[in-house]
Amino acid sequence: MEVIFTVLLPFYFCLLSFVFMHMYLKKLALTNFKNYELNELEFSPKINCFVGNNGVGKTNILDAIHYLSLTKSFFNSIDSISIRHGEDYFIIQGTFVRNDEEDQIYCAFQKQKQKLLKRNGKEYHKLSDHIGRYPVVMISPADSALITEGSEDRRKFMNKIISQYSAEYLDSVLRYNKALQQRNRLLKDINSSDNAETDILSIWDAQLVKYGSYIYNERDILVNELIPVFQEYYSLISSAKESVRLKYRTHLSEGNFTEALQNSINKDRYLEYTTVGIHKDDLLLEMNDFSVKSLGSQGQQKSYLVALKLAKFDYIKRKAGFSPILLLDDIFDKFDAERVEQIIRLVGNQRFGQIFITDTHQNRLQDILSSHKTDYKLFRIADNGINEVTQNGKLIK
């Protein structure tokens, strides 16, 4: 079955490019966002490049797009960090086009206040209601945390994929986490108080089982469907002979979740936290049947992560019905020119939608883009801001 899927994959990709609707970011306006005091940009529906030295704010543009799509920064969870130094608020505004209809998105945050998000002038009551409307996939050097850090980063990776096409999944994760907090709090109360009612645990157990079982099923489907596409992308990017795999590790595959919670109660009471459940899940990243962290070279690990994120892109596209925006942040840092061109050729075809790229090498990037005759805009950023824009290699500003 896997062999058949691999053979048919190019035809599958070609089909997707014709049947899916189009979505892209047309305009972006920033006020007091990170190092930008006041900037307005208009983009190509295809490829947009930001070049300049390190530290001038290229990545901040991509993070602003991530905010508009997923209501938060890709890099940190504290909104106040994104406010320009010396100010007490930031505003991000964007115009998205989907099936030729424009949506105006307004995102603002002020210190000591709640984040405000509006679509076409109407405020969201819950930020989670916005997620999935304008999906985005970021590929960044920060992705190395998927390999080097703990299981929480890999659970977040799975959550961010499924949440961008399933509101029910996102709601289940939020409800599961709330029930988990309540159960853990009760476990502490049981140890600190002689009058604590242990039978209340069963109430929270039922909540964990209800939402955890659904989350487990969705994650299991995701990983199984992601594997062949991920493997195909790794082969295209690396031209390598090594075998790569993903494995989903979870307590819920070992038996009944309700029984597992009951069997762990003594251990949970002693430790004062819940020791079994989908909050302990992990996604094992393997190469030649070993952890890619221990076996893979730096180049192999980077190819592995790029392939994984491109597989994420395809999966969201198939589920959502249109291409997410693809953000490529300095992914060429440790790739040679040939590998850079290979990736540009891969993402520049019809199966991808709008793409944003940051790089420090303007001539290298411009030569590659010009040779593929694809529509693009190039923005050059310096310490004093965005001071030059070219479209398809021609100076227009």
PECOR-V886174 format. One record per helix or strand of 3 or more residues. SS is the DSSP state (~ for helix, > for strand). FROM is the first residue (numbers start at 0). TO is the last residue. If there is no record, write none. Layout:
# PECOR-V886174
SS,FROM,TO  SS,FROM,TO
This chain:
# PECOR-V886174
~,1,18  >,22,32  >,35,41  >,46,50  ~,57,69  ~,78,81  >,88,97  >,100,109  >,115,118  ~,126,128  >,135,139  ~,140,147  ~,150,162  ~,166,191  ~,197,237  >,243,248  ~,250,253  ~,256,262  ~,264,270  ~,277,279  >,281,286  ~,291,294  ~,297,319  >,324,328  ~,336,346  >,354,358  ~,361,370  >,375,381  >,384,390
